[in-house]
């Protein structure tokens, strides 16, 4: 039933969207407000129809309707409800339905609640009908593609008893929010495109940015959030230690974000000086064309990627949409070229306008480089028959200098804008930039990041950071927070975005310039040094969790002898997918993250672990938060214009502004929750055991005979501490050997102590009698002694030298020969 209803709803949505576009066109042609109202009602109906269809698909997932092919391929009965909800957009069919709904929603918001703010020119308001026509036609296109080519409600003949389940790689919080954020960004970029087309049609190209700017900022924010969530997902889930591999699907989201960034800069200049008209029209069209290109590449099979959807028949239709978008835009730009001429020509490269032009050129150059690199394998295969892969190193070499130049422009642009004030003013305002560069280089060198290329990068980041912070401080000091004029929010937000980007640049320099990766084999209790870290493998466990078998190793991590955390990297085996996924564990730090990946284990309890150190990576995530906060601040409404005295002024924010601010706050909350987690794979409540050479924690032990024993009283003797329980078979196996060694070494200044963890006196006494144990036995019923020794699983044995230092640690059953070797060494034999 849900399948038929869902298909009917999408079909009706196609019809109402086409009607909305046609009614809007007829209203413009006939200047008939009745047709305009009818078109707006149809746009609202389209939102309702697609919203109900999306809700029906959600109901199908929650109700385990496996007769629907899409549900059977992406869900299962034991999948948690929140993952069933996210599975709605986990595949191609559901994602297109979500896209169609969001496209209809944005279209309806544009045509039903156009901006009438005091500073929005009346001419710009009259662009809304034409923009509505374009947006409603786009809604019809996406809904038709969903219905006819990728229907999420398609039924299957055989109904399976259970579904295949959600791809394990998509069960991360980042993947729950990443697709909707990306789609909101993609759909949002359709709005400035529609207004740009409307401006060309009506020849009113001077004022469309005033109504499109906030839509562009919202789209840019969500697209940036989606990119960051995708990067964090790759870092947390894929087990390779990186966050950006220059995968073609990753690049498909980055390219429109770069051009949208350029568009925001161009819009700012057009609103202030009336220039950059042709630039902005072109950037709006290019941004939306790149959205369509990303959709085309990920769904057509043109490029190979682990992130891409399965190959489908959608490619030709999206390719046609790309050519139509670019062709119509260029044709209109050529036919309207007379009105695209800026009334204020650029004053030269070293002017403020010139720096903005250079910024746009750099952003477009980076976009072109990413575009070429993404298509290079396909192009070389088609042209020469030999496939050339543009690997991450290629992208780094090509785009790295361009990003560096962009950061440099961020630092010098505000300074060059002050040249009209004279050289003295430039020197005064350039001092913070110079100090920032010097401070960044000095801090990096003192922290050990001293390679020449990286120092150059830190210098550029410090230069731009000093400029941005100085500009923020100067505006606050002169005008105060909240009193910066009409564009104060944009000014604060823009500089804060620059600070965020600079922090992210520091993270990129650290991770790209100082990578460290090695593989180590660990045996229980044996410390292994990796740089400044020491790893101690505690235990290996297997457990069934839902639809998979999880194998995990507990590994204690020390830095310079100090305990940091116990990490548990995992190998999860999913029989239904016939795949094993490595789930990394990491410990975050301001200087670097230590990142562990378990990739094999053996029957003799040895494990192989990949150790990755990521210097300065948390500056990347911190910078992401700052730049999102800056984008949110840029949405803050400008103060209302003055009103005549005696006129009652009612302070009221437009609905669109309120929605935009709420969306921005949601961005920050989602980013904070989903991305910045304190430590993935950490075992809470664990304490590190003392390493060889470190002092053994003192304790007072209650012995079975009622007396007490203090470790400090055993100084000058070699002490063997054995932690055990009565229910542990391995403990029982080693008790006879421990008793034999006690008898052999007792007279030579060696003291054995057995500590029963969380046991009752009766059971311990009975087992001691059964094995004839004569060395002292004590009770640790609450684990007060086991905790500072970092006991993870019994048995564990510690050998302590006469000075009270830990000499050896044995995790698991101890071999008599190994223990005898430790004792002979300490006794000087």
PyMOL commands that set and color helices and strands:
alter all, ss='L'
color gray80, all
select helices_A, chain A and resi 2-30+33-62+69-74+81-89+92-112+122-125+128-149+168-170+173-202+209-237+248-273+277-300+315-335+352-384+392-416+419-421+423-446+452-479+488-513+617-634+655-675+711-714+729-748+761-771+784-788+816-826
alter helices_A, ss='H'
color red, helices_A
select strands_A, chain A and resi 516-522+528-530+533-545+548-559+562-567+570-574+579-583+585-587+592-601+607-615+700-703+708-710+718-724+750-757+776-780+796-800+806-811
alter strands_A, ss='S'
color yellow, strands_A
deselect
rebuild
show_as cartoon
